[in-house]
Amino acid sequence: MNELLLRKYFICYIPGSMGSLLSVLMRSQIEKNFSFYFFKDDTAHSYIKNIFTNTHNYPDYLNFKKNNLTLDEHLIRNIKNNDSNFQTCDINWCEVFLKNKNLNCIICYIDDPTLKLEMLYSKLKDNVLSNVDNHKMNFNINKTHKNYENIIFIKTITWWMNQEVKYMKEFPSINMLPIIQKKDYSQLEKLCTLTNTAMLDTIINDYNSRQNINLNKFTEFPKFIKKYLKIHHNV
């Protein structure tokens, strides 16, 4: 494995589960010249500085599986920002990193299935609905069904959570809830040295001020997912 890659951080997460925010928080503590001028919307995407192209979402993962390259070869071919230390990746990329455990792979998650679903819906509604007919996310739900949207999102997040649970014990992980709810950085401190907690507070305050989550949209989900995880994952 190329030594350059060994010094980078690969943050794997379910879309909407704050992987981008984690990368910003870590950047603020690691990069000496990091400046924060507030987010542009309810995501942290305006501060994403990924190292590689074609190594982020689920379609990228599927394409990688088809190209017959090693991960090392793929990453070297797709370097975009040599001065960056972070790459945010769909949780499915864990399957690839599992075979390359010498890389710094971190699972970023939200320990609240309902909030996980609501964050996905709030931040990526249009993206999910536009791609629902592609890849494994084609659940063959009739678009005229009166609850089509809710069904699609519940099935989508359940599919992604299956992947998350599968890899949680394989990599270091960080639950973002204590960070955004209590400004508890104890888990973050295990991933990087904290050099400026005031900056962390500023970032979290701004991020929280931009959230507009409707926790009552998927009222049927909490009971369903609790039963589902117990049956299929003994969680």
BELTA-V268849 format. One record per residue. N is the residue number from 0. RES is the residue in three letters. PHI is phi in whole degrees, 0 to 359 (999 if undefined). Layout:
<<N;RES;PHI> <N;RES;PHI>>
This chain:
<<0;MET;999> <1;ASN;302> <2;GLU;297> <3;LEU;302> <4;LEU;291> <5;LEU;290> <6;ARG;263> <7;LYS;261> <8;TYR;248> <9;PHE;249> <10;ILE;260> <11;CYS;257> <12;TYR;196> <13;ILE;283> <14;PRO;311> <15;GLY;96> <16;SER;263> <17;MET;73> <18;GLY;297> <19;SER;295> <20;LEU;299> <21;LEU;301> <22;SER;297> <23;VAL;292> <24;LEU;300> <25;MET;291> <26;ARG;301> <27;SER;297> <28;GLN;261> <29;ILE;262> <30;GLU;275> <31;LYS;297> <32;ASN;256> <33;PHE;293> <34;SER;234> <35;PHE;237> <36;TYR;241> <37;PHE;81> <38;PHE;284> <39;LYS;267> <40;ASP;207> <41;ASP;276> <42;THR;245> <43;ALA;257> <44;HIS;297> <45;SER;294> <46;TYR;249> <47;ILE;291> <48;LYS;223> <49;ASN;289> <50;ILE;283> <51;PHE;242> <52;THR;271> <53;ASN;57> <54;THR;218> <55;HIS;241> <56;ASN;260> <57;TYR;294> <58;PRO;302> <59;ASP;299> <60;TYR;299> <61;LEU;297> <62;ASN;294> <63;PHE;299> <64;LYS;297> <65;LYS;268> <66;ASN;272> <67;ASN;60> <68;LEU;257> <69;THR;287> <70;LEU;298> <71;ASP;304> <72;GLU;297> <73;HIS;300> <74;LEU;294> <75;ILE;298> <76;ARG;293> <77;ASN;249> <78;ILE;296> <79;LYS;243> <80;ASN;237> <81;ASN;295> <82;ASP;269> <83;SER;266> <84;ASN;245> <85;PHE;229> <86;GLN;224> <87;THR;265> <88;CYS;224> <89;ASP;305> <90;ILE;304> <91;ASN;295> <92;TRP;295> <93;CYS;301> <94;GLU;300> <95;VAL;283> <96;PHE;291> <97;LEU;299> <98;LYS;269> <99;ASN;223> <100;LYS;291> <101;ASN;282> <102;LEU;276> <103;ASN;275> <104;CYS;260> <105;ILE;235> <106;ILE;263> <107;CYS;256> <108;TYR;215> <109;ILE;244> <110;ASP;277> <111;ASP;201> <112;PRO;304> <113;THR;292> <114;LEU;296> <115;LYS;302> <116;LEU;293> <117;GLU;295> <118;MET;294> <119;LEU;300> <120;TYR;295> <121;SER;295> <122;LYS;263> <123;LEU;229> <124;LYS;306> <125;ASP;296> <126;ASN;296> <127;VAL;295> <128;LEU;294> <129;SER;285> <130;ASN;253> <131;VAL;294> <132;ASP;274> <133;ASN;254> <134;HIS;55> <135;LYS;281> <136;MET;276> <137;ASN;277> <138;PHE;263> <139;ASN;55> <140;ILE;268> <141;ASN;297> <142;LYS;292> <143;THR;272> <144;HIS;299> <145;LYS;298> <146;ASN;249> <147;TYR;308> <148;GLU;299> <149;ASN;297> <150;ILE;298> <151;ILE;300> <152;PHE;288> <153;ILE;293> <154;LYS;293> <155;THR;295> <156;ILE;292> <157;THR;295> <158;TRP;299> <159;TRP;294> <160;MET;294> <161;ASN;302> <162;GLN;291> <163;GLU;299> <164;VAL;300> <165;LYS;301> <166;TYR;252> <167;MET;303> <168;LYS;273> <169;GLU;265> <170;PHE;224> <171;PRO;301> <172;SER;222> <173;ILE;220> <174;ASN;272> <175;MET;280> <176;LEU;300> <177;PRO;301> <178;ILE;289> <179;ILE;280> <180;GLN;266> <181;LYS;235> <182;LYS;55> <183;ASP;268> <184;TYR;258> <185;SER;296> <186;GLN;287> <187;LEU;298> <188;GLU;296> <189;LYS;281> <190;LEU;262> <191;CYS;204> <192;THR;287> <193;LEU;276> <194;THR;246> <195;ASN;204> <196;THR;291> <197;ALA;297> <198;MET;295> <199;LEU;301> <200;ASP;300> <201;THR;298> <202;ILE;296> <203;ILE;294> <204;ASN;301> <205;ASP;292> <206;TYR;300> <207;ASN;297> <208;SER;293> <209;ARG;260> <210;GLN;275> <211;ASN;218> <212;ILE;264> <213;ASN;262> <214;LEU;280> <215;ASN;250> <216;LYS;287> <217;PHE;251> <218;THR;295> <219;GLU;276> <220;PHE;288> <221;PRO;305> <222;LYS;293> <223;PHE;296> <224;ILE;289> <225;LYS;297> <226;LYS;292> <227;TYR;298> <228;LEU;294> <229;LYS;293> <230;ILE;289> <231;HIS;265> <232;HIS;227> <233;ASN;54> <234;VAL;257>>
